Amino acid sequence: MTFIDNLALLCGRILLAVLFLPAGVRKLMDLGGTAAYMTRMGVPAPDVMALVAGAVEVSLPILLLIGVFPRVVAVLAGGFVVVATLTAHRFWEFAEPAQQMMQQTQFLKNLGLIGGTMFYFVAGAGAFSVGGRARR
């Protein structure tokens, strides 16, 4: 791989992490609000799931940033986004057009994010990572 390829992989990891990390911190800082939203969405054990979701959204981006276990992280991140998408962004259930459009945008954004995790699964973390340094 060239320097540019490895730089692109680093930038991709950073951009994926940027999407997860603030959302996870927000969830952990407002567990009650997160649990209330999950209750409205019909998530079982919303108090526990709020904590789990926040912890996942904080730990996965850290693993992305340092670039370890890319295939495992890609599967976990992609799986998490699939579950979150099907749980929280069911746009077809919203009657109000503005809410439906906003949720559809989030749903489609998450499909792109799942695609990004698939690219990460195939391409790996690149040379500018803890895992990349270990392979050298």
ZIZI-V79054 format. One record per run of one state. SS is the DSSP state (hx for helix, st for strand, lp for the rest). FROM is the first residue (numbers start at 1). LEN is the number of residues. If there is no record, write none. Layout:
BEGIN
SS	FROM	LEN
SS	FROM	LEN
END
This chain:
BEGIN
lp	1	2
hx	3	27
lp	30	1
hx	31	10
lp	41	5
hx	46	21
lp	67	3
hx	70	19
lp	89	2
hx	91	3
lp	94	3
hx	97	27
lp	124	6
hx	130	6
lp	136	1
END
